[in-house]
Amino acid sequence: KLPLSTTFVTFMVAMGSSFADQAWGRESAVYRVAGVINVIAGWLITAAVAFLTSGVFAMILFYTGTVGPIVLTALAAFLLIRSHLAFNKKTKEEKDDNRLLEIKHFNVQVALSESKLNTTKTLKTIQSAISLSINALLNENPAAVRKSLVEIQKLKLQNEKFNSKVIKLVGKMEKGNLSTGRLYILVFDMMQDLYQSVQLINEIITTHISNHHNTPKKKYAELLSELDKGLREYMDMVELRIETGKSNIIEIKDRNEKLMTTINKSLDNLVNDIQKDDIGNRMGLLLTRLLLELKDIVTSVDRLHEIYQNHDILSATDKK
């Protein structure tokens, strides 16, 4: 929020002072060095960009007469408004993300609500990324793969934000409440597993499409569509159960078993087709990896649901 030159001076003074005070421990030194390099590079690059941009603007004004200033003024107004809106949105998101960190201590209910909110938000992003990737494969649509990659980047950002504050949040919980602290750490572990599986699915499909390989045969295309639909319905039920506790546990378990049975039978059929040479090496590898990653996702979502369910049971027992 300061001019670039002022930021440069204050930052370098702060880094130099902290270095002199021997505050550069092994946990922070690498980030401090990277920060110094980024600030210096940003300062030099800004000077070069400003020089070139002013030259381009001068040429526009010189060769376009009265039209140039009008167009540049309109462009500047548009960029300023867009920048202002983007900044306000980013500030609001950062404020929401750091809301709990600003509280010195918070109770179990607040911690649990925040965990459930983050979990359902992440599951929705995962669901969207998987559907986009599978549809991209079935329809040979590179644009859908790119949309899926956007969702995965969003998922990565959500995980990084949670990763950066999970230990701090655990430290701010009521002392002695081990179950909720354990919940946060276990949920974080499951989210990492889900992110890796979704990322692998996107990479596998992106490679397949970019190399213009064949789409899956009709029976496997129908299978992937069926699994995508079944997984969406299953995740919707789990999200509702985590968020509100309203979904039927028996129905969730039944849906999980059906998905796992379908995937296991499909793997057996795939092995049979490979042994009979009914399916090529590349397609066999693609389908095998997709089915295994989808199986891992179903397992992770089930484990996630189980973590929240066990926590609810323990909380109810403690209250009694």
Secondary structure, 3 states (H helix, E strand, C coil): CCCHHHHHHHHHHHHHHHHHCCCCCCCCHHHHHHHHHHHHHHHHHHHHHHHHHHHHHHHHHHHHCCHHHHHHHHHHHHHHHHHHHHHHHHHHHHHHHCCCCCCCCECHHHHHHHHHHHHHHHHHHHHHHHHHHHHHHHHCCHHHHHHHHHHHHHHHHHHHHHHHHHHHHHHHECCCCHHHHHHHHHHHHHHHHHHHHHHHHHHHHHHHHHCCCCCCCHHHHHHHHHHHHHHHHHHHHHHHHHHHCCCCHHHHHHHHHHHHHHHHHHHHHHHHHHHCCCCCHHHHHHHHHHHHHHHHHHHHHHHHHHHHHHHHHHHHHHHC
